Amino acid sequence: EIVMTQSPATLSVSPGERATLSCRASQSVSSNLAWYQQKPGQAPRLLIYGASTRATGIPARFSGSGSGTEFTLTISSLQSEDFAVYYCQQYNNWPRTFGPGTKVDIK
Amino acid sequence: QVQLQESGPGLVKPSETLSLTCTVSGGSISSYYWSWIRQPAGKGLEWIGRIYTSGSTNYNPSLKSRVTMSVDTSKNQFSLKLSSVTAADTAVYYCARGATTFDYWGQGTLVTVSS
């Protein structure tokens, strides 16, 4: 099973600032990496797939990069609605696995 | 707009079988993969398995011996059964569309395992 790790566990950011979240895979997942946003009491929402392609309706301030084992999600200018937990997920291998999440909270 | 809705008992006794159904509306269940994912309170996401509308399945090895998924295309539904549950199976259970990425999710249903 591919183990996904994320850092930091918590990221405190002021509105309007840039946030950079990291995700690492225990072995290469090529570009088969997705990012999700989850707010309290809600289901996760797909943000990014293919490591860098925004899902339908996702604002351009969200961008993804990386390949192999190292990935980054960048939120260019945090809006109030962006404070949430972010998960990465690999779909290169079975079983599909998620990272433990990064919580982005208000500084 | 595709919508998914989980249904089933919110309380299951230890050693019994958890049974959930996901009803898909706003689109056909056919020709898509469908997954179950769970999340214990305050914790991360665990993929349980997926089913195609042909009935083919793929389960997480950590749960494989206890999981059964099925699909009923006539009702636009798919289902999850998890046997021999323990307190460790207490979680919010989500149904979702996809087997690679998950683009539509149900709202989730809390299942508590307790006597």
Interface residues (C-beta under 8 A of the other chain):
Chain A: E1 N32 A34 Y36 Q42 A43 P44 R45 L46 Y49 A55 T56 Y87 Q89 Y91 W94 P95 R96 T97 F98 G99 P100 G101
Chain B: S35 G44 L45 E46 W47 N58 Y59 N60 P61 S62 Y94 A96 A99 T100 T101 F102 D103 W105 G106 Q107 G108
